[in-house]
């Protein structure tokens, strides 16, 4: 019995040492990535404001693309795989080059400054994971710990920009291999996300949040049916989003081999469509359009145009994220469908925003938590229903081709397949 007690005490001491180690690492990663993320957020905001005040700068979008491709070539990252490589890096413990951080940092700002249609959180994932992976190599972490610190960087980068620390942690653990979550990363990831988010708030960057109007006060079967139908629609649209993104990328690669020519043509297409549409609603991330949709105002065609222009931008080689565009697509779609389904357009915009995100990322737990952090817990059952339906019916499509679906979405069986 005494031997068992000694073994238990020894084991407890080992866990305590590991705990202290990850608390310290989480704080360091959160602080470093947080500072970089704050700078990234500030420059993106300035770039967006400058573009909106000087719309003529969009004429230089094709030329700006040449700068992006040239930068990646000069630093020896001609075949950069973006967020897809981050997923591979965690799953197979491949090192993420530190060069990824400055490249994605400035390339995303260039994309937003000159009017490409792209988000920012996907770039933040690459930014955070690049810095944290390099830090892991400096302090000589072992193979398994390097995976954890990379996820810490992902969580910290996402949290610094969007101000949703819990979603950031769960997303970083859930997105790698759907059906398996790396719970060992929850403590350091939470600390890193908390530190990064706290630093951002201290610097005046408020967390992203929305006030939804018309959220039902009580549970209703009629509302539940409407929410379920909206969830089905979001699943279909998320599949459409992924199909268009992947096929536009394949077409670029198939018909335009030269990267410089490809991005120049993509920039010219984006510029031409912007002029044809006669508005700048689809340039940049589109956070202002998301806010309008939450307030109950959206064009019926907005979600389709955002899908198309984001695919043209990112497929050509411009840099940025896919996550905010999915928010744009879901919010505008929900706003339009809400009155048809008999629910508030504001409430439906919030549902659509997170349900489309769930469908394209295959992360239902992160999506439900995102609802709470963005909108509050009121209406949580409906959020969970809409996200759950979208997750189940979106099939095995996904934004990230390197994402693995470990377990079936419809039955408890092991499948281990990549997304379509």
MOQUIQUI-V391811 format. One record per pair of residues at least 6 apart in sequence whose C-alpha atoms are under 6 Angstrom apart, sorted by the first residue. I is the first residue (numbers start at 1). J is the second residue. If there is no record, write none. Layout:
<<I	J> <I	J>>
//
This chain:
<<22	188> <23	188> <26	188> <26	191> <26	192> <27	192> <29	192> <30	156> <30	192> <30	195> <30	196> <31	196> <33	128> <33	157> <34	160> <34	196> <37	157> <37	160> <38	200> <44	109> <47	113> <48	113> <51	113> <57	114> <58	114> <58	115> <61	114> <61	267> <62	264> <62	267> <62	268> <65	263> <66	260> <68	107> <72	78> <84	400> <84	402> <87	176> <90	147> <93	147> <96	130> <96	133> <97	130> <98	130> <98	134> <101	127> <101	130> <107	319> <108	319> <108	320> <112	284> <115	283> <115	284> <116	283> <116	284> <116	313> <117	283> <117	284> <117	310> <117	313> <118	284> <118	285> <118	310> <118	320> <118	321> <119	285> <119	320> <119	321> <119	322> <119	324> <119	325> <120	320> <120	321> <121	158> <121	321> <122	321> <123	320> <123	321> <124	157> <124	158> <125	154> <125	157> <128	153> <128	154> <128	157> <129	150> <129	153> <129	154> <132	149> <132	150> <132	153> <133	150> <136	146> <148	185> <151	172> <152	189> <155	168> <155	169> <155	172> <155	193> <156	192> <156	193> <156	196> <158	168> <159	165> <159	168> <159	193> <159	197> <160	196> <160	197> <160	200> <162	208> <163	197> <163	207> <163	208> <165	193> <165	194> <167	366> <167	369> <167	370> <169	189> <169	190> <170	366> <171	366> <173	181> <173	182> <174	181> <176	403> <177	404> <177	405> <178	405> <178	406> <179	406> <179	407> <209	374> <210	374> <210	375> <212	346> <212	347> <213	346> <213	347> <214	344> <214	347> <215	347> <226	341> <227	386> <228	386> <231	386> <231	389> <231	390> <232	390> <234	356> <234	390> <235	359> <235	390> <235	393> <235	394> <238	356> <238	359> <238	360> <239	394> <241	307> <242	398> <242	399> <245	311> <249	315> <256	262> <262	316> <263	316> <263	317> <266	312> <266	316> <282	306> <290	328> <293	331> <293	332> <293	335> <294	346> <294	349> <295	346> <296	335> <296	345> <296	346> <298	332> <300	336> <303	329> <303	332> <303	333> <326	357> <327	353> <330	352> <330	353> <330	356> <331	349> <331	352> <331	353> <334	348> <334	349> <334	352> <335	345> <335	348> <335	349> <338	344> <338	345> <338	348> <339	345> <354	367> <355	387> <355	390> <358	364> <358	367> <358	391> <359	390> <359	391> <359	394> <360	398> <360	399> <361	398> <362	391> <368	384> <392	409> <396	419> <396	420> <397	419> <397	420> <398	419> <401	419> <403	418> <404	417> <404	418> <405	416> <405	417> <405	418> <406	414> <406	415> <406	416> <407	413> <407	414> <407	415>>
//
